[in-house]
Amino acid sequence: MSISHAESALHPVYRISPSLCLRGALVVLPALSLLAAFYAGALPTAMRVALAVFTLFIAVVAARYHWPGAAATVTYFQILPDRRCLFWQRDGACGEGVIDDHLVTPWLVIMTLSLGRWRRRALVLPADALPAEAHRRLRRQILAC
């Protein structure tokens, strides 16, 4: 099946590269949360332990979906009309979701996708995850949705 140049230019497929910024955030933010939980003197010990366990759980889930090279990491995605987004994971799985919400800054794009009734997924795209022109084009495309 061939796609004309004009049609493919409207809906480009973005290839996500491993991001050093995302790796740093996935390591530093849980570490800071753990430090804050353990050094919060006003909290009871049971509360500090509960916060530490919850932080570790969230860190493991985030690393599973966002760590560069993990099986569930999104490697390619395409934004389609009607706020739909197709994505392909590293393990070969393909999914489609509706863009519910987004945050767009010059250095970061976050898209929240609704995959079904209770399932959601986020695409976190720092500026170093895409070439500069592709990141600029993505920001414009998201803001136009």
VMD Tcl script that builds the backbone (N, CA, C; Angstrom):
set m [mol new atoms 435]
animate dup $m
set s [atomselect $m all]
$s set {name element resname resid chain x y z} {
  {N N MET 1 A 0.854 -1.171 0.000}
  {CA C MET 1 A 0.000 0.000 0.000}
  {C C MET 1 A 0.896 1.228 0.000}
  {N N SER 2 A 0.722 2.084 -0.971}
  {CA C SER 2 A 1.554 3.280 -1.025}
  {C C SER 2 A 0.760 4.487 -0.558}
  {N N ILE 3 A 1.469 5.412 -0.001}
  {CA C ILE 3 A 0.852 6.647 0.481}
  {C C ILE 3 A 1.478 7.797 -0.283}
  {N N SER 4 A 0.640 8.684 -0.754}
  {CA C SER 4 A 1.173 9.823 -1.497}
  {C C SER 4 A 2.017 10.698 -0.586}
  {N N HIS 5 A 2.928 11.449 -1.195}
  {CA C HIS 5 A 3.814 12.313 -0.426}
  {C C HIS 5 A 3.017 13.357 0.358}
  {N N ALA 6 A 1.978 13.914 -0.243}
  {CA C ALA 6 A 1.191 14.958 0.425}
  {C C ALA 6 A 0.498 14.393 1.665}
  {N N GLU 7 A -0.029 13.170 1.567}
  {CA C GLU 7 A -0.729 12.591 2.709}
  {C C GLU 7 A 0.239 12.216 3.821}
  {N N SER 8 A 1.373 11.663 3.480}
  {CA C SER 8 A 2.331 11.274 4.515}
  {C C SER 8 A 2.953 12.493 5.190}
  {N N ALA 9 A 3.019 13.620 4.484}
  {CA C ALA 9 A 3.561 14.838 5.092}
  {C C ALA 9 A 2.611 15.379 6.154}
  {N N LEU 10 A 1.293 15.136 5.997}
  {CA C LEU 10 A 0.338 15.616 6.984}
  {C C LEU 10 A 0.388 14.816 8.280}
  {N N HIS 11 A 0.704 13.541 8.182}
  {CA C HIS 11 A 0.709 12.663 9.346}
  {C C HIS 11 A 2.041 11.913 9.424}
  {N N PRO 12 A 3.112 12.605 9.796}
  {CA C PRO 12 A 4.416 11.938 9.831}
  {C C PRO 12 A 4.489 10.897 10.949}
  {N N VAL 13 A 5.329 9.901 10.749}
  {CA C VAL 13 A 5.621 8.922 11.784}
  {C C VAL 13 A 6.888 9.395 12.487}
  {N N TYR 14 A 6.778 9.587 13.798}
  {CA C TYR 14 A 7.905 10.071 14.593}
  {C C TYR 14 A 8.653 8.878 15.184}
  {N N ARG 15 A 9.961 8.870 15.049}
  {CA C ARG 15 A 10.815 7.831 15.627}
  {C C ARG 15 A 11.474 8.398 16.874}
  {N N ILE 16 A 11.251 7.738 18.000}
  {CA C ILE 16 A 11.771 8.217 19.279}
  {C C ILE 16 A 13.149 7.618 19.530}
  {N N SER 17 A 14.112 8.465 19.812}
  {CA C SER 17 A 15.470 8.026 20.158}
  {C C SER 17 A 15.588 7.936 21.681}
  {N N PRO 18 A 16.498 7.107 22.192}
  {CA C PRO 18 A 16.707 7.062 23.648}
  {C C PRO 18 A 17.092 8.451 24.183}
  {N N SER 19 A 16.471 8.849 25.272}
  {CA C SER 19 A 16.655 10.186 25.821}
  {C C SER 19 A 17.473 10.153 27.105}
  {N N LEU 20 A 18.565 10.881 27.112}
  {CA C LEU 20 A 19.385 11.001 28.312}
  {C C LEU 20 A 18.636 11.785 29.402}
  {N N CYS 21 A 17.882 12.795 29.004}
  {CA C CYS 21 A 17.106 13.585 29.977}
  {C C CYS 21 A 16.051 12.726 30.672}
  {N N LEU 22 A 15.370 11.885 29.916}
  {CA C LEU 22 A 14.336 11.018 30.493}
  {C C LEU 22 A 14.959 9.993 31.433}
  {N N ARG 23 A 16.088 9.436 31.042}
  {CA C ARG 23 A 16.796 8.495 31.918}
  {C C ARG 23 A 17.159 9.155 33.238}
  {N N GLY 24 A 17.698 10.370 33.149}
  {CA C GLY 24 A 18.068 11.106 34.360}
  {C C GLY 24 A 16.869 11.362 35.257}
  {N N ALA 25 A 15.753 11.764 34.657}
  {CA C ALA 25 A 14.545 12.039 35.445}
  {C C ALA 25 A 14.013 10.775 36.108}
  {N N LEU 26 A 14.081 9.636 35.404}
  {CA C LEU 26 A 13.583 8.382 35.967}
  {C C LEU 26 A 14.452 7.867 37.117}
  {N N VAL 27 A 15.677 8.348 37.211}
  {CA C VAL 27 A 16.555 7.955 38.308}
  {C C VAL 27 A 16.511 8.993 39.433}
  {N N VAL 28 A 16.619 10.264 39.083}
  {CA C VAL 28 A 16.750 11.325 40.084}
  {C C VAL 28 A 15.441 11.589 40.837}
  {N N LEU 29 A 14.319 11.658 40.158}
  {CA C LEU 29 A 13.065 12.007 40.833}
  {C C LEU 29 A 12.636 10.992 41.891}
  {N N PRO 30 A 12.675 9.671 41.612}
  {CA C PRO 30 A 12.360 8.741 42.711}
  {C C PRO 30 A 13.373 8.807 43.854}
  {N N ALA 31 A 14.646 9.033 43.526}
  {CA C ALA 31 A 15.658 9.142 44.578}
  {C C ALA 31 A 15.372 10.342 45.487}
  {N N LEU 32 A 15.005 11.466 44.894}
  {CA C LEU 32 A 14.654 12.645 45.702}
  {C C LEU 32 A 13.409 12.388 46.546}
  {N N SER 33 A 12.434 11.680 45.991}
  {CA C SER 33 A 11.221 11.358 46.747}
  {C C SER 33 A 11.535 10.459 47.935}
  {N N LEU 34 A 12.419 9.479 47.718}
  {CA C LEU 34 A 12.803 8.599 48.822}
  {C C LEU 34 A 13.540 9.369 49.915}
  {N N LEU 35 A 14.445 10.260 49.499}
  {CA C LEU 35 A 15.145 11.072 50.494}
  {C C LEU 35 A 14.179 11.936 51.290}
  {N N ALA 36 A 13.232 12.545 50.605}
  {CA C ALA 36 A 12.242 13.383 51.294}
  {C C ALA 36 A 11.395 12.550 52.254}
  {N N ALA 37 A 11.024 11.347 51.840}
  {CA C ALA 37 A 10.202 10.490 52.703}
  {C C ALA 37 A 10.964 10.073 53.955}
  {N N PHE 38 A 12.251 9.743 53.829}
  {CA C PHE 38 A 13.011 9.262 54.976}
  {C C PHE 38 A 13.481 10.386 55.889}
  {N N TYR 39 A 13.642 11.579 55.364}
  {CA C TYR 39 A 14.118 12.684 56.194}
  {C C TYR 39 A 13.012 13.623 56.643}
  {N N ALA 40 A 11.759 13.234 56.430}
  {CA C ALA 40 A 10.631 14.027 56.925}
  {C C ALA 40 A 10.405 13.632 58.374}
  {N N GLY 41 A 11.013 14.363 59.271}
  {CA C GLY 41 A 10.980 14.021 60.684}
  {C C GLY 41 A 9.600 14.084 61.318}
  {N N ALA 42 A 8.716 14.883 60.780}
  {CA C ALA 42 A 7.399 15.047 61.386}
  {C C ALA 42 A 6.475 13.870 61.094}
  {N N LEU 43 A 6.814 13.030 60.120}
  {CA C LEU 43 A 5.953 11.905 59.766}
  {C C LEU 43 A 6.278 10.681 60.615}
  {N N PRO 44 A 5.260 9.908 60.980}
  {CA C PRO 44 A 5.524 8.656 61.697}
  {C C PRO 44 A 6.292 7.677 60.801}
  {N N THR 45 A 6.993 6.761 61.418}
  {CA C THR 45 A 7.816 5.805 60.672}
  {C C THR 45 A 6.983 4.978 59.707}
  {N N ALA 46 A 5.813 4.551 60.115}
  {CA C ALA 46 A 4.954 3.746 59.239}
  {C C ALA 46 A 4.571 4.531 57.979}
  {N N MET 47 A 4.321 5.819 58.146}
  {CA C MET 47 A 3.969 6.664 56.994}
  {C C MET 47 A 5.167 6.821 56.062}
  {N N ARG 48 A 6.353 6.969 56.619}
  {CA C ARG 48 A 7.563 7.088 55.789}
  {C C ARG 48 A 7.815 5.809 54.992}
  {N N VAL 49 A 7.622 4.666 55.628}
  {CA C VAL 49 A 7.807 3.391 54.928}
  {C C VAL 49 A 6.763 3.234 53.827}
  {N N ALA 50 A 5.520 3.595 54.107}
  {CA C ALA 50 A 4.464 3.509 53.099}
  {C C ALA 50 A 4.777 4.418 51.905}
  {N N LEU 51 A 5.254 5.623 52.170}
  {CA C LEU 51 A 5.634 6.530 51.081}
  {C C LEU 51 A 6.794 5.974 50.265}
  {N N ALA 52 A 7.746 5.352 50.919}
  {CA C ALA 52 A 8.891 4.766 50.216}
  {C C ALA 52 A 8.438 3.607 49.326}
  {N N VAL 53 A 7.565 2.745 49.832}
  {CA C VAL 53 A 7.057 1.617 49.040}
  {C C VAL 53 A 6.257 2.135 47.851}
  {N N PHE 54 A 5.412 3.119 48.067}
  {CA C PHE 54 A 4.623 3.695 46.974}
  {C C PHE 54 A 5.534 4.334 45.924}
  {N N THR 55 A 6.563 5.048 46.354}
  {CA C THR 55 A 7.522 5.666 45.429}
  {C C THR 55 A 8.236 4.614 44.596}
  {N N LEU 56 A 8.669 3.545 45.222}
  {CA C LEU 56 A 9.347 2.469 44.491}
  {C C LEU 56 A 8.415 1.801 43.486}
  {N N PHE 57 A 7.158 1.603 43.869}
  {CA C PHE 57 A 6.178 1.011 42.953}
  {C C PHE 57 A 5.987 1.899 41.724}
  {N N ILE 58 A 5.796 3.193 41.934}
  {CA C ILE 58 A 5.614 4.134 40.823}
  {C C ILE 58 A 6.872 4.186 39.958}
  {N N ALA 59 A 8.048 4.134 40.562}
  {CA C ALA 59 A 9.308 4.157 39.802}
  {C C ALA 59 A 9.439 2.931 38.908}
  {N N VAL 60 A 9.059 1.764 39.422}
  {CA C VAL 60 A 9.133 0.535 38.618}
  {C C VAL 60 A 8.149 0.596 37.447}
  {N N VAL 61 A 6.936 1.048 37.695}
  {CA C VAL 61 A 5.942 1.166 36.616}
  {C C VAL 61 A 6.408 2.179 35.571}
  {N N ALA 62 A 6.919 3.317 36.012}
  {CA C ALA 62 A 7.396 4.340 35.075}
  {C C ALA 62 A 8.571 3.829 34.252}
  {N N ALA 63 A 9.491 3.122 34.887}
  {CA C ALA 63 A 10.641 2.587 34.150}
  {C C ALA 63 A 10.201 1.545 33.133}
  {N N ARG 64 A 9.197 0.769 33.464}
  {CA C ARG 64 A 8.703 -0.257 32.532}
  {C C ARG 64 A 8.178 0.356 31.243}
  {N N TYR 65 A 7.526 1.501 31.346}
  {CA C TYR 65 A 6.930 2.129 30.163}
  {C C TYR 65 A 7.792 3.212 29.520}
  {N N HIS 66 A 8.752 3.770 30.243}
  {CA C HIS 66 A 9.482 4.921 29.718}
  {C C HIS 66 A 10.987 4.752 29.620}
  {N N TRP 67 A 11.575 3.750 30.285}
  {CA C TRP 67 A 13.023 3.587 30.236}
  {C C TRP 67 A 13.430 3.226 28.815}
  {N N PRO 68 A 14.373 3.973 28.225}
  {CA C PRO 68 A 14.809 3.655 26.862}
  {C C PRO 68 A 15.352 2.223 26.776}
  {N N GLY 69 A 14.791 1.452 25.879}
  {CA C GLY 69 A 15.205 0.064 25.701}
  {C C GLY 69 A 14.297 -0.952 26.367}
  {N N ALA 70 A 13.372 -0.527 27.224}
  {CA C ALA 70 A 12.434 -1.462 27.850}
  {C C ALA 70 A 11.453 -1.977 26.798}
  {N N ALA 71 A 10.911 -3.158 27.029}
  {CA C ALA 71 A 10.039 -3.795 26.039}
  {C C ALA 71 A 8.774 -2.977 25.736}
  {N N ALA 72 A 8.207 -2.331 26.735}
  {CA C ALA 72 A 6.961 -1.588 26.543}
  {C C ALA 72 A 7.185 -0.133 26.120}
  {N N THR 73 A 8.433 0.231 25.859}
  {CA C THR 73 A 8.734 1.606 25.448}
  {C C THR 73 A 8.228 1.859 24.033}
  {N N VAL 74 A 7.613 3.003 23.835}
  {CA C VAL 74 A 7.150 3.389 22.500}
  {C C VAL 74 A 8.357 3.826 21.673}
  {N N THR 75 A 8.481 3.252 20.470}
  {CA C THR 75 A 9.601 3.597 19.595}
  {C C THR 75 A 9.169 4.462 18.414}
  {N N TYR 76 A 7.930 4.300 17.969}
  {CA C TYR 76 A 7.378 5.100 16.870}
  {C C TYR 76 A 5.958 5.492 17.235}
  {N N PHE 77 A 5.528 6.654 16.750}
  {CA C PHE 77 A 4.119 7.025 16.905}
  {C C PHE 77 A 3.719 7.952 15.771}
  {N N GLN 78 A 2.425 8.030 15.557}
  {CA C GLN 78 A 1.861 8.865 14.498}
  {C C GLN 78 A 0.581 9.480 15.018}
  {N N ILE 79 A 0.434 10.786 14.812}
  {CA C ILE 79 A -0.773 11.486 15.228}
  {C C ILE 79 A -1.694 11.593 14.022}
  {N N LEU 80 A -2.926 11.118 14.195}
  {CA C LEU 80 A -3.912 11.089 13.124}
  {C C LEU 80 A -5.016 12.104 13.410}
  {N N PRO 81 A -5.898 12.331 12.447}
  {CA C PRO 81 A -7.014 13.258 12.702}
  {C C PRO 81 A -7.886 12.786 13.865}
  {N N ASP 82 A -8.705 13.661 14.340}
  {CA C ASP 82 A -9.614 13.385 15.456}
  {C C ASP 82 A -8.877 13.040 16.740}
  {N N ARG 83 A -7.676 13.597 16.924}
  {CA C ARG 83 A -6.880 13.438 18.148}
  {C C ARG 83 A -6.489 11.992 18.428}
  {N N ARG 84 A -6.429 11.151 17.397}
  {CA C ARG 84 A -6.012 9.761 17.557}
  {C C ARG 84 A -4.497 9.655 17.416}
  {N N CYS 85 A -3.926 8.684 18.091}
  {CA C CYS 85 A -2.485 8.469 18.037}
  {C C CYS 85 A -2.210 6.965 17.929}
  {N N LEU 86 A -1.497 6.579 16.893}
  {CA C LEU 86 A -1.016 5.205 16.749}
  {C C LEU 86 A 0.380 5.140 17.337}
  {N N PHE 87 A 0.702 4.043 18.026}
  {CA C PHE 87 A 2.058 3.896 18.542}
  {C C PHE 87 A 2.507 2.440 18.433}
  {N N TRP 88 A 3.808 2.295 18.279}
  {CA C TRP 88 A 4.432 0.985 18.168}
  {C C TRP 88 A 5.461 0.862 19.281}
  {N N GLN 89 A 5.388 -0.242 20.011}
  {CA C GLN 89 A 6.309 -0.483 21.113}
  {C C GLN 89 A 7.527 -1.265 20.643}
  {N N ARG 90 A 8.546 -1.256 21.464}
  {CA C ARG 90 A 9.786 -1.960 21.155}
  {C C ARG 90 A 9.568 -3.468 21.011}
  {N N ASP 91 A 8.618 -4.034 21.770}
  {CA C ASP 91 A 8.354 -5.473 21.715}
  {C C ASP 91 A 7.493 -5.877 20.521}
  {N N GLY 92 A 7.148 -4.923 19.650}
  {CA C GLY 92 A 6.372 -5.209 18.454}
  {C C GLY 92 A 4.882 -4.963 18.591}
  {N N ALA 93 A 4.405 -4.703 19.787}
  {CA C ALA 93 A 2.983 -4.434 19.986}
  {C C ALA 93 A 2.619 -3.067 19.399}
  {N N CYS 94 A 1.405 -2.978 18.913}
  {CA C CYS 94 A 0.900 -1.726 18.332}
  {C C CYS 94 A -0.348 -1.326 19.096}
  {N N GLY 95 A -0.541 -0.046 19.277}
  {CA C GLY 95 A -1.722 0.423 19.983}
  {C C GLY 95 A -2.245 1.703 19.385}
  {N N GLU 96 A -3.464 2.017 19.749}
  {CA C GLU 96 A -4.085 3.258 19.299}
  {C C GLU 96 A -4.823 3.870 20.473}
  {N N GLY 97 A -4.700 5.172 20.615}
  {CA C GLY 97 A -5.382 5.866 21.690}
  {C C GLY 97 A -5.830 7.243 21.243}
  {N N VAL 98 A -6.639 7.852 22.052}
  {CA C VAL 98 A -7.123 9.204 21.808}
  {C C VAL 98 A -6.361 10.143 22.734}
  {N N ILE 99 A -5.845 11.226 22.190}
  {CA C ILE 99 A -5.101 12.194 23.004}
  {C C ILE 99 A -6.097 12.950 23.875}
  {N N ASP 100 A -6.052 12.666 25.174}
  {CA C ASP 100 A -6.957 13.315 26.123}
  {C C ASP 100 A -6.420 14.654 26.587}
  {N N ASP 101 A -5.124 14.687 26.845}
  {CA C ASP 101 A -4.525 15.886 27.414}
  {C C ASP 101 A -3.092 15.972 26.926}
  {N N HIS 102 A -2.544 17.160 26.960}
  {CA C HIS 102 A -1.159 17.326 26.537}
  {C C HIS 102 A -0.526 18.519 27.243}
  {N N LEU 103 A 0.791 18.443 27.370}
  {CA C LEU 103 A 1.603 19.546 27.873}
  {C C LEU 103 A 2.674 19.778 26.824}
  {N N VAL 104 A 2.771 21.001 26.335}
  {CA C VAL 104 A 3.735 21.320 25.292}
  {C C VAL 104 A 4.592 22.490 25.753}
  {N N THR 105 A 5.899 22.250 25.855}
  {CA C THR 105 A 6.869 23.307 26.132}
  {C C THR 105 A 7.986 23.156 25.101}
  {N N PRO 106 A 8.869 24.127 24.977}
  {CA C PRO 106 A 9.955 23.988 24.006}
  {C C PRO 106 A 10.880 22.805 24.283}
  {N N TRP 107 A 10.957 22.330 25.508}
  {CA C TRP 107 A 11.881 21.242 25.844}
  {C C TRP 107 A 11.192 19.927 26.183}
  {N N LEU 108 A 9.852 19.910 26.260}
  {CA C LEU 108 A 9.149 18.708 26.673}
  {C C LEU 108 A 7.739 18.668 26.089}
  {N N VAL 109 A 7.350 17.497 25.595}
  {CA C VAL 109 A 5.968 17.252 25.163}
  {C C VAL 109 A 5.486 16.016 25.898}
  {N N ILE 110 A 4.351 16.140 26.573}
  {CA C ILE 110 A 3.721 15.002 27.239}
  {C C ILE 110 A 2.312 14.878 26.685}
  {N N MET 111 A 1.992 13.683 26.190}
  {CA C MET 111 A 0.650 13.405 25.692}
  {C C MET 111 A 0.052 12.276 26.520}
  {N N THR 112 A -1.168 12.461 26.990}
  {CA C THR 112 A -1.884 11.418 27.697}
  {C C THR 112 A -2.875 10.795 26.733}
  {N N LEU 113 A -2.757 9.485 26.555}
  {CA C LEU 113 A -3.626 8.764 25.626}
  {C C LEU 113 A -4.622 7.914 26.398}
  {N N SER 114 A -5.854 7.932 25.953}
  {CA C SER 114 A -6.882 7.051 26.494}
  {C C SER 114 A -6.957 5.837 25.581}
  {N N LEU 115 A -6.668 4.654 26.120}
  {CA C LEU 115 A -6.637 3.427 25.323}
  {C C LEU 115 A -7.918 2.619 25.442}
  {N N GLY 116 A -8.752 2.983 26.316}
  {CA C GLY 116 A -9.999 2.266 26.547}
  {C C GLY 116 A -10.692 2.882 27.737}
  {N N ARG 117 A -11.629 2.153 28.271}
  {CA C ARG 117 A -12.419 2.695 29.362}
  {C C ARG 117 A -11.566 3.070 30.576}
  {N N TRP 118 A -10.702 2.176 31.025}
  {CA C TRP 118 A -9.903 2.444 32.213}
  {C C TRP 118 A -8.410 2.500 31.940}
  {N N ARG 119 A -7.999 2.291 30.706}
  {CA C ARG 119 A -6.569 2.237 30.392}
  {C C ARG 119 A -6.095 3.572 29.841}
  {N N ARG 120 A -4.946 4.001 30.333}
  {CA C ARG 120 A -4.334 5.246 29.873}
  {C C ARG 120 A -2.845 4.998 29.674}
  {N N ARG 121 A -2.247 5.840 28.872}
  {CA C ARG 121 A -0.815 5.745 28.596}
  {C C ARG 121 A -0.300 7.153 28.362}
  {N N ALA 122 A 0.908 7.424 28.772}
  {CA C ALA 122 A 1.514 8.731 28.535}
  {C C ALA 122 A 2.721 8.568 27.622}
  {N N LEU 123 A 2.887 9.492 26.713}
  {CA C LEU 123 A 4.097 9.583 25.908}
  {C C LEU 123 A 4.856 10.807 26.408}
  {N N VAL 124 A 6.061 10.584 26.910}
  {CA C VAL 124 A 6.903 11.653 27.440}
  {C C VAL 124 A 8.049 11.842 26.463}
  {N N LEU 125 A 8.117 13.018 25.853}
  {CA C LEU 125 A 9.077 13.270 24.780}
  {C C LEU 125 A 9.913 14.515 25.074}
  {N N PRO 126 A 11.061 14.335 25.740}
  {CA C PRO 126 A 11.960 15.474 25.925}
  {C C PRO 126 A 12.545 15.896 24.578}
  {N N ALA 127 A 13.139 17.066 24.537}
  {CA C ALA 127 A 13.671 17.596 23.279}
  {C C ALA 127 A 14.752 16.703 22.683}
  {N N ASP 128 A 15.477 15.945 23.513}
  {CA C ASP 128 A 16.534 15.099 22.962}
  {C C ASP 128 A 16.036 13.737 22.469}
  {N N ALA 129 A 14.729 13.482 22.552}
  {CA C ALA 129 A 14.167 12.216 22.076}
  {C C ALA 129 A 13.844 12.249 20.584}
  {N N LEU 130 A 13.787 13.432 20.007}
  {CA C LEU 130 A 13.496 13.603 18.582}
  {C C LEU 130 A 14.483 14.609 18.003}
  {N N PRO 131 A 14.724 14.535 16.697}
  {CA C PRO 131 A 15.509 15.602 16.074}
  {C C PRO 131 A 14.812 16.960 16.277}
  {N N ALA 132 A 15.562 18.038 16.272}
  {CA C ALA 132 A 15.015 19.364 16.586}
  {C C ALA 132 A 13.833 19.739 15.694}
  {N N GLU 133 A 13.946 19.505 14.400}
  {CA C GLU 133 A 12.855 19.860 13.483}
  {C C GLU 133 A 11.623 18.989 13.736}
  {N N ALA 134 A 11.825 17.720 14.020}
  {CA C ALA 134 A 10.694 16.829 14.309}
  {C C ALA 134 A 10.004 17.238 15.607}
  {N N HIS 135 A 10.780 17.638 16.618}
  {CA C HIS 135 A 10.192 18.075 17.894}
  {C C HIS 135 A 9.390 19.359 17.689}
  {N N ARG 136 A 9.904 20.277 16.893}
  {CA C ARG 136 A 9.176 21.512 16.595}
  {C C ARG 136 A 7.866 21.210 15.865}
  {N N ARG 137 A 7.956 20.322 14.895}
  {CA C ARG 137 A 6.773 19.955 14.117}
  {C C ARG 137 A 5.735 19.239 14.981}
  {N N LEU 138 A 6.197 18.388 15.891}
  {CA C LEU 138 A 5.296 17.706 16.818}
  {C C LEU 138 A 4.575 18.707 17.710}
  {N N ARG 139 A 5.315 19.675 18.242}
  {CA C ARG 139 A 4.693 20.697 19.092}
  {C C ARG 139 A 3.592 21.438 18.339}
  {N N ARG 140 A 3.866 21.816 17.102}
  {CA C ARG 140 A 2.839 22.508 16.306}
  {C C ARG 140 A 1.647 21.616 16.038}
  {N N GLN 141 A 1.898 20.331 15.735}
  {CA C GLN 141 A 0.812 19.414 15.439}
  {C C GLN 141 A -0.060 19.162 16.664}
  {N N ILE 142 A 0.557 19.028 17.834}
  {CA C ILE 142 A -0.210 18.809 19.070}
  {C C ILE 142 A -1.053 20.033 19.408}
  {N N LEU 143 A -0.477 21.214 19.284}
  {CA C LEU 143 A -1.232 22.426 19.612}
  {C C LEU 143 A -2.382 22.659 18.634}
  {N N ALA 144 A -2.285 22.112 17.427}
  {CA C ALA 144 A -3.352 22.262 16.443}
  {C C ALA 144 A -4.510 21.276 16.680}
  {N N CYS 145 A -4.267 20.235 17.506}
  {CA C CYS 145 A -5.318 19.232 17.777}
  {C C CYS 145 A -6.490 19.852 18.524}
}
mol reanalyze $m
mol bondsrecalc $m
mol representation Tube
mol addrep $m
